[in-house]
């Protein structure tokens, strides 16, 4: 396969409109002005990067196309310049494969590449994301220890009252057959106890036929120190469950459907409330931590307007119990602030320079919010009082989650794509960029400036399914 140069005068500008793409397509087919040939009104061509989950400057990128019309000729344009020397042709199944080189000087970001098809004529825009390459640094400033735990780690939480770490793990897609809650020594990282959830009821598959339900697999995890309980999300069954911290025995398994695609849990023991985010809807479900009953639903409304506007989607949660504030991040790149005394949404504001936001943390000493975003590989530092973005920091590919440690006054960012944890101070300066093993998924804050990073599984990689204890040296 020939390698083509990704030629562009400036990768910082995104200058080709959708309308211009159609004209470029016609020009490509005739070598002259546009002919406005028959348009492909049912066009559903899709393009994706293959064999490289992360794209860096200087790399060769393989592109695959599907759902094109057999025989359609496809070219890619950036700032009006063809990326490929020659157009590729979709095969009898409407598929193609090609590759192109990303210039060494390409700037990180999402670049709008026009996908232009002829015979019949159609066009779309593919957002090619080029991720930053942040060099490893600062390892000598930290004490770091890792240990394998169990397969499928997802989240963890530290109990200051009992001085233990709890972790949730689940393996595979529905019906999930393997899942555990584990209790871990926070110093040695040895597993002290582990339990598996109960079997879930049968479910209907996509074909409408009944399938085994697997188990009530656990993903998100939050702790109620006042009542000595563990709240977990059973994402696959759209519900939650409550366990005892002391012996990991089940207290209450809520019925399937109680919480739609539950993600995170934050428990305000002061107010006696547990908050559960739902990923794909605005809903934040509220539960009484004493009666274990649902007491309400909070629905932040998106402030984003325009043709591409989407509803607010509640993702990660950051609780500041002292001020009775719950900070909620949406995939739309917004932050909602909820008053946990009355569950009122006090503010919703859009954050500049982010895409597909998923993680959130709060520094009470500066009243600043840290927002990590997978789609833009960055962390935005936001003034919680005004909603103003103070700084955007490139941290690594797929910056999924962030946690703030009030002792060291450092923010830790899990970059799932680049397998790193970036450490920032409150001003957004990079203090360190640490090797975190494959797919770091979640970070929780422990005692005395310690944080815990859990890694999801990635085949037989030696560092998969591990927990890493990180502490700033004195």
N, C-alpha and C positions, 0 to 999 in steps of 0.2 A: 504494500500500500504506500502511495506517495505521501510524503510529509509536506504540508502547505504552511506557508508563513502567515501568521496572524498579523497583517500589516495595518497599522493605524498611526496617524500623526499625533494623536493625544488620547490615551485611554482614560483621561480624567473627564472627558466630555461625552455625554450621551446624546447624540445629535440627530439620529434618524427617526422620524416619526412613522407611525403605522401607515399613514396615507402615502408617505414617500416610498414605503416599502413596495407597494403595489406598482408604482411607476418604475422603480428599479427592476422589478421582476419582468415587466414588459420590455424594458430596454435590454435586459440580458438575453431575452429570447429573440430579439430582432436585430440588435446591433444599431438601432436608430431610435427615433422617438417612440413613445408608448403607443401601442395598437389597441389597447383596451379589449383584449380577446375575452372569450367566455370565462367568467369567474367561477371558481370552485365554491359554490354556496354551502356545501356540506363539509368544508375543510375542517379536519380534526387532527392534522399532523402534529406529532409530539416529538420533541428532541430532548435528550438527556446525556449527561456525561457518564461514561462507563469506565470501569477498571481503575477509577481514581476518585474516591469519595471527596478528596480535597484538591482544588486546583491552585497551583502556585505560579507566580511569574517564572518564566524560563522553562516550564514544563511542556511536554507534548500532551495534548488532550485528545482523547478518543470520544467522538460524538456518535450517537446512535439515533436513528429516526424510526418512527413507527406510525401507523395509521395514515400514511400518505396514499395517494392514488398510484397504482402500478404504472411505472413509466414516468411519473412526475420528476422533473428536473429541479434540484434543490441547490440553492446557493446561500451563503451567509454573508451579510454585510455589516460592517461596523464603521460608522461615520461616513457612509457612502462608499467605502472601499471593500471590494470582495475579499473574503478571508481565504477562500480556496482558489487554487489556480483554475480548476475546472469544476463545474457543477457536478453533483452526484445524482445518480438516477435511482429512484425507488424500485425495488424488485417486484416480483409478482405478488408478494405479500404486503407490499407497501412499506418495506423496510429498507434501510441503508445504514452503512457504517463508513466513517471517514475520520480523519484526524487533522489537527492543526497545532502549530507551535505558538505558545504564549510568549510574547517578548519578555526579555529579562527585566526590562524597565517598566513592565505593566504595573499600574497602581492597584492596590487592593480595593475591592468594592464590587457592587453588582453592576454589570455592564450590559446594556440593552443591545443584544445582537439580533438583527433582523433576519428571519428565516423566510426566504423568498422562493416560492415554487412557481413553475410554469407548466403548462400542458396537463391540467388546467391551471389557471392563474390564481394564486392565493399568497397570503403573507401573515406572519405572526412575529411576536417579539419574544426571544428567549433570554431570560436574565442570567447571564453567565457570571457566577461569583468567583472572583479571584481573592484568595485568602492571604492574610499577612503572614510572613515568616518571622516570628519573634524568636530571637536566639535564646537558648537556655542561659540562665544566670542566677546568681544569688544563693545557690544551694548551700554554700558554706555558712550562711546566716541562720540556718534552720537545723533542728534535730528532726530527722525523718526516719520512720520505721513502717514497714509494710508487712502484712500477713494475709495469706489466703483465708477466706471465710467459707462461704457457701456459694453455689451457683446462682446467677441471676440477681445479684445485688442491685437495689434500686435507690433506696434512701436510708438515712440513718438519723438518729436523734440521741442526744446526751441527756441523762438524768442526773442533775446536780444533787438531788435529794438522796439518790441511791448510789451515785458514782458508778454508773454503768452506761454503756452504749447499747442501744437497740437498733437493729437493722431489719429491713424488709427485703425479701427476695422472691422473685418469681421467674420461671423459665418457660420460654416459648410462647406460642400463640394459642388461642382457645381451641379445644378445651385444655387449659393449663393443668398439668398433672403434678407439677413439682413446685412447691412454694414453702417458705419458712419465715418465721420471726425468730431472730437470734438475739441472745443477750451476751455482750462481749465485755471483757475486762478492759477498761479504758487505757491502762498502762501497758499490759502485756499483749493485748489484742487477742487473747485466747477466748474461744467460745465457751461460755459458762453454761448455756442452756439453749435448746432449740425446740420449736414446736411447728407442726404443720397444720394449716387450716383445715376445717371440715370440708366434706364433699359438698359441691354445689349441685343444685337441681339440674335436670336435663334441660337442654336449650335447643332452639331450632336453628339449623344451619341456613346458609344462603339458598340452598335448594329447597327449603321448607321442611326438610326431614328432621326428625328429632335426633340430637346428638348428645353424647355424654357431657355432663356439665363440668367435669374436672373438679378442681377445688376452688374455694374462695380465695384466690391468689391475692397476696398483699403487695402493695406498691408504695403509696405515700404513707408517711408515719409522723405522728405528733404525740407529745406526752402531756398528760395532766398530772402535774406533781401534787396538786392538792388532794386528789382522789386516788392517786397511785395507779393510774390507768394508761393504756396505750391505745390510741385511736389510729386505725389504718384504713386505707382506701382499698376496696375490692373493685378495681377499675373494670375488669372484664365482666363482672356481674352488675355493674352500675350501682354499687352500694358501699357500705362501710361496716366495720366491726370494732368492738372494744374488748381489750384483753387486760389482765392484771399485770402490773409490772413485777410483782413479787415472784410469781411462778408461771407466768405466761399462759394462764388458763383463760379460756374464753368467757367473757361476761355477757356479751350480747352480739349476736350476728343479725344485722338488719337485713330485711328481705330484699331480693334483687329488685332494682328499679328505684330504690330510695334516693340515690344520688347519681345523676347522669355522668358517666365517665369521670369519676372522682380522681383528682390528681394530688393535691397537697392538703395537709391538715395543719391548722394552727390552733392551739388551745390557749385561751385567756382564762387561767385559773382564777384570777381576780374577779372577773365578771361571771365565771361559771359557764362559759360558752366555748364550743368547739366549732371552728369554721372550716368548711370543705369546699375547695375550688373544683370546677367542673370542666375545664379545658375548652370546650367547644361552645359554651353558652355563657351569658353574663352571670349566671347564677352562682352565688356563694351560699351554700346551705348552712343553716345555723342550728346547733343542737345544744340542749341543756346537758351539762356534764354530770349533773346529779341524777336527774330523772332519766337520762339517756333517751330523750324524745326530741324530735325535730320541732323547733319553735319558730322558724321563719326562713325566709329566702331574701337575700339581698341581690338586687339587679342593677349594677352600674350600667349606665348608658354611654355608648361611644360618642365622642365629640367630633370624630372624623367625618367629614362630608365629602361628597363627590361620587362619581360613577363606580369607583373601586372600594367604596366604604363597606366595612363589615361590622357585624355586631361585636361588642366587647366580649372577649373570651377570657374567662378567669383562669389564670395559670398559677404561678408561684405566689406564695403568701409570705409576708414578713410582719411579725407582730411586735409592737412596742407596748407592753402591758403597762408600763409606768405612765404613759400619756394616753392610754386607751385608744391607740391608733392601729389599724390594720392596713397595711399597704399591699395592694393587689396589682399584679402586672397582667396586661392583656397582650395577646399575640398581635394586636393592631398597633402596638407601640405606644400604649397608654398606661398611665398609672391611676388607680382609684384609691382614695383615702377614705376609710370607713371608721366611724366612731363606734367603738365596741360597747360603749355604755348604752346607746340607743339604736345601734345598727344602722345609723343614717350614713348615706354616702355624702361626705362633705365636699369632695372635689374629684373631678376627673380631668386630666390634662394629657395632651399628646406630647411625646418626647421627640425632639429633633434628632435626625441622623441615625435612627435605628430601624431594623427590619426583623420581623418574626421574633419579638421579644419573648423571653420565657422565664428568666430568673430575676429575683429581686431581693435586696437587703437594705437595712436601714442603720444609719449612724446617728444615734440620738444626740451625741455631743455636738455635732455640726448641723443637725437637721437635714442631712443629705441622704438621698436615695441612690442606690447603685442598681442599675438596670442592665442585665446581660441579654444579648440578642444573637441568636444563632444565625440569622440571615445576614447580619452585617458584621459579625465577628468582633463585636466591640462591647464595651461597658460605657454607658452614659451615667455621668454623675449629675444629679438633679437636685436643685433646691426645693425641698418639700413645701416651703411656704409659698413660693411663687410659681413653681413648675418650670422654671428656667433651667435649661441645660447648661451646666457650668463647664463641662468638658466631656469629650468623647475620646475614648482610649481604645485603640486596636490591641487586642489581647491574644487572639488565636482563633483557629477555625472552629466554628460551632460552639461559641461560648454559651453554654446551656444553663448553668446555675451559678449563683454567687452567694456568699455568706460573709457577714461582717463580724469580726471579733472585737468587742469593746475593750479588751485588755491590751492587746497589741495595737489597737486602732488600725487594723489592716483588713482589707477586703480580699477574699480568696475566690478566684473565678475558675470554674471547671470548664475547660475547653475540650469538648468531647471529640471534635474532629482532629485536633492537633496533638491530643494525648498529653496536655500540659495543664498545670494550674498556675495562673498568673496572680501575683500578689501585688496589690495596689495600696497606697496610702490614701487618706481622705481627699487629697488634692489630685489624685489620679496619676501620680508618678509610679512607674513600675519599680517595685522593690526587688522582685525576683520573678523568674519564669522557670518553674520546676517541672521536671519530667514526672508525669503522673501515671504512666502505664496506659494501656488501651482503654478508651471510652470512659473517662472519669465522668460520673453521672450526677453526683450530688455531694454537697459539703455541709457538714453540721459543726456547730461551735461547741467545744467542751469547756473545761475549766483551765484557768491559769494560762490563757493564751494558746490553747491547743485546739486544732481543728481536725476533723476526720473526713477523709475523702473515700468514697466507695466507687469501685469500678465494675461496670457490667461485664459480662462474659464476651469474649471474642475468640471463639475456637479453642485451641489448646495453648494459647499464649500464656507464658509462665506468670505474667502479672495480672491476668484476668481474675475477676471475682475476688478482688482484694480490698482490704481497708488499709488506708495509709494515715498514720498519725503524724501531724506536722506541728512543730512548735518553734516559735522564734527564740533563738538563743539570747540569753541575758548578757 
